[in-house]
Amino acid sequence: MDALFFDTLSWLGLAICIGAFFIKDIFMLRLATLVGCTLMGVYYTHIDVAQGMVSNVILVLINAFYLLKRSAEENEVEQTLEDARTST
């Protein structure tokens, strides 16, 4: 692929990661960081920088874990509310 494509991915990922510092909603913050780090991880894989790949994979995994955990907790709360409504 073209070098310009990967450079664009890198700059876009960096902009998203920096922009995440201005996000107050924790879900959107984690989602933006997940996307930004994924884009930068693709770039670091392309230019073969091991430290960049490892750090971005770790950040992606951390953010994915907390997004999935939050989703599971929200489903649990919704189920509890639904059970409470049907039992009355």
Backbone bond lengths (Angstrom), bond angles and torsions (degrees), N, CA, C in turn:
res aa  C-N    CA-C-N  psi(-1)  N-CA   C-N-CA  omega(-1)  CA-C   N-CA-C  phi
1 M - - - 1.454 - - 1.521 109.86 -
2 D 1.268 114.77 165.81 1.453 122.28 -177.06 1.533 111.50 -72.58
3 A 1.315 116.74 139.99 1.472 121.53 179.28 1.524 111.42 -61.62
4 L 1.330 116.84 -34.01 1.462 120.99 179.23 1.527 110.80 -61.47
5 F 1.322 116.53 -36.95 1.469 121.03 178.54 1.530 110.37 -60.25
6 F 1.335 116.81 -48.53 1.461 120.34 -178.14 1.523 111.78 -70.47
7 D 1.322 117.42 -34.87 1.465 119.75 175.24 1.527 110.63 -63.78
8 T 1.320 116.07 -39.97 1.467 120.72 177.90 1.527 110.62 -64.00
9 L 1.346 116.62 -42.70 1.464 119.74 176.36 1.526 111.37 -58.34
10 S 1.332 115.71 -42.67 1.458 120.73 -179.72 1.524 111.47 -62.27
11 W 1.320 116.82 -48.27 1.468 120.56 -179.00 1.520 111.18 -65.82
12 L 1.316 116.61 -39.17 1.464 120.37 178.72 1.532 110.32 -65.63
13 G 1.330 116.93 -45.00 1.457 121.05 177.44 1.522 111.83 -61.07
14 L 1.331 116.04 -42.44 1.468 120.35 178.38 1.523 111.04 -63.13
15 A 1.327 116.87 -43.54 1.472 120.58 179.53 1.529 111.17 -62.47
16 I 1.341 116.59 -40.22 1.463 119.97 179.50 1.525 110.35 -67.05
17 C 1.340 116.86 -42.83 1.474 120.31 179.67 1.531 111.44 -64.14
18 I 1.308 117.38 -41.88 1.465 120.24 178.04 1.530 110.00 -68.20
19 G 1.321 116.27 -41.11 1.459 120.59 178.38 1.515 112.71 -62.11
20 A 1.327 117.21 -27.01 1.467 121.15 179.96 1.526 111.89 -62.27
21 F 1.324 117.42 -24.90 1.461 119.88 178.45 1.533 112.32 -65.63
22 F 1.313 117.31 -17.85 1.459 121.53 -178.56 1.538 112.78 -99.58
23 I 1.316 116.82 2.41 1.463 121.39 -178.48 1.523 109.30 -92.67
24 K 1.326 116.46 128.73 1.469 121.00 -178.75 1.523 112.29 -93.02
25 D 1.319 117.39 -31.52 1.460 121.46 179.84 1.528 108.78 -72.37
26 I 1.337 117.16 120.50 1.465 121.61 -173.10 1.526 111.92 -63.28
27 F 1.340 117.75 -36.13 1.466 120.17 178.08 1.521 110.85 -63.08
28 M 1.317 116.27 -49.34 1.468 120.18 -179.19 1.529 111.21 -66.02
29 L 1.331 117.07 -35.29 1.458 121.15 178.06 1.529 109.99 -62.07
30 R 1.326 116.48 -48.57 1.469 119.79 -179.43 1.524 111.21 -66.23
31 L 1.328 116.88 -38.11 1.456 120.56 178.82 1.532 110.94 -65.28
32 A 1.326 117.22 -44.05 1.462 120.82 178.91 1.528 111.04 -63.64
33 T 1.320 116.29 -41.58 1.457 120.03 178.62 1.525 110.71 -65.52
34 L 1.318 116.75 -39.87 1.457 121.34 177.70 1.530 110.80 -59.93
35 V 1.317 116.82 -47.60 1.464 121.10 -179.83 1.533 111.08 -66.09
36 G 1.327 116.62 -47.27 1.461 120.63 -179.23 1.518 112.70 -60.59
37 C 1.327 116.61 -45.20 1.469 120.42 -179.88 1.523 111.63 -68.36
38 T 1.319 117.06 -33.31 1.461 120.09 176.11 1.522 110.31 -63.80
39 L 1.330 116.58 -45.97 1.466 119.97 178.61 1.523 111.26 -62.18
40 M 1.314 116.77 -43.29 1.461 119.29 179.37 1.529 111.04 -68.77
41 G 1.334 117.12 -33.46 1.458 120.50 176.10 1.513 112.27 -62.74
42 V 1.330 116.23 -39.64 1.469 120.56 176.01 1.526 110.01 -61.96
43 Y 1.312 116.58 -42.51 1.465 120.67 178.82 1.528 111.08 -63.71
44 Y 1.326 116.83 -47.22 1.467 119.96 -179.13 1.520 111.65 -64.79
45 T 1.324 117.18 -32.63 1.465 120.10 175.06 1.523 110.18 -65.07
46 H 1.325 115.64 -41.67 1.464 120.63 -179.51 1.528 111.76 -63.78
47 I 1.330 117.59 -42.65 1.465 119.29 -178.20 1.525 111.77 -90.31
48 D 1.349 116.87 2.41 1.462 123.31 173.70 1.533 112.85 60.85
49 V 1.345 115.03 53.92 1.462 121.26 175.07 1.530 107.02 -110.78
50 A 1.335 115.68 103.73 1.467 120.99 -173.49 1.522 112.77 -60.57
51 Q 1.331 118.23 -43.14 1.465 120.71 -178.52 1.522 111.38 -61.18
52 G 1.310 116.73 -41.44 1.464 120.77 178.48 1.512 111.82 -65.60
53 M 1.334 116.20 -40.75 1.464 119.91 179.24 1.525 110.45 -63.94
54 V 1.324 116.87 -48.60 1.461 121.08 -176.57 1.524 110.94 -63.82
55 S 1.327 117.37 -47.28 1.468 119.47 -178.12 1.521 111.65 -63.08
56 N 1.321 117.76 -40.03 1.461 119.84 -179.81 1.520 112.12 -72.19
57 V 1.329 117.84 -36.20 1.463 119.78 176.30 1.526 109.89 -63.74
58 I 1.325 117.29 -42.08 1.467 120.63 178.34 1.524 110.62 -61.89
59 L 1.327 117.97 -45.23 1.470 120.80 179.26 1.526 111.75 -64.83
60 V 1.323 117.38 -38.50 1.466 120.76 177.41 1.523 109.98 -63.07
61 L 1.333 117.08 -44.60 1.462 120.61 -179.98 1.524 111.82 -64.07
62 I 1.329 117.62 -42.13 1.463 120.91 178.50 1.524 110.64 -61.31
63 N 1.323 116.99 -48.20 1.464 119.99 -178.73 1.520 111.62 -67.43
64 A 1.330 117.95 -38.91 1.469 120.39 177.37 1.523 110.52 -63.23
65 F 1.339 117.23 -41.23 1.467 121.02 178.50 1.529 110.60 -58.47
66 Y 1.320 117.28 -49.03 1.468 119.88 -177.73 1.528 112.48 -69.70
67 L 1.330 117.70 -31.97 1.464 119.48 175.54 1.529 110.59 -67.03
68 L 1.335 116.67 -42.64 1.463 120.03 178.21 1.522 111.38 -67.35
69 K 1.326 117.03 -38.74 1.465 121.54 178.05 1.523 110.10 -62.54
70 R 1.326 116.27 -43.92 1.468 120.61 179.63 1.529 110.29 -63.94
71 S 1.316 116.69 -41.27 1.461 120.65 179.46 1.519 110.72 -62.37
72 A 1.332 116.66 -42.86 1.460 120.50 178.98 1.526 111.18 -64.43
73 E 1.327 117.24 -40.31 1.467 120.97 178.88 1.521 111.37 -65.46
74 E 1.333 116.66 -39.85 1.462 119.90 178.55 1.522 110.78 -65.86
75 N 1.334 117.10 -39.30 1.462 120.15 177.24 1.519 111.35 -64.49
76 E 1.322 116.37 -37.59 1.458 121.17 178.80 1.530 110.69 -65.27
77 V 1.320 116.96 -42.37 1.471 121.37 178.79 1.521 109.83 -65.17
78 E 1.336 117.11 -43.54 1.461 120.29 178.98 1.525 110.97 -61.68
79 Q 1.334 117.02 -40.89 1.462 120.69 179.11 1.520 110.89 -65.00
80 T 1.331 117.28 -40.84 1.462 121.50 178.68 1.524 110.47 -63.34
81 L 1.328 117.08 -42.98 1.469 120.48 178.17 1.522 110.86 -65.13
82 E 1.320 117.44 -40.12 1.460 121.02 178.60 1.522 110.45 -64.76
83 D 1.330 117.06 -41.30 1.471 120.62 177.53 1.523 110.80 -63.48
84 A 1.334 117.25 -39.55 1.461 121.30 179.72 1.519 110.79 -65.70
85 R 1.317 117.55 -37.97 1.473 121.03 179.92 1.522 111.16 -68.68
86 T 1.308 117.27 -39.27 1.462 119.66 -176.71 1.518 112.69 -77.80
87 S 1.328 117.88 -22.58 1.463 120.48 -178.86 1.530 112.34 -83.60
88 T 1.319 118.45 -10.82 1.480 119.95 -179.64 1.493 111.60 -99.58
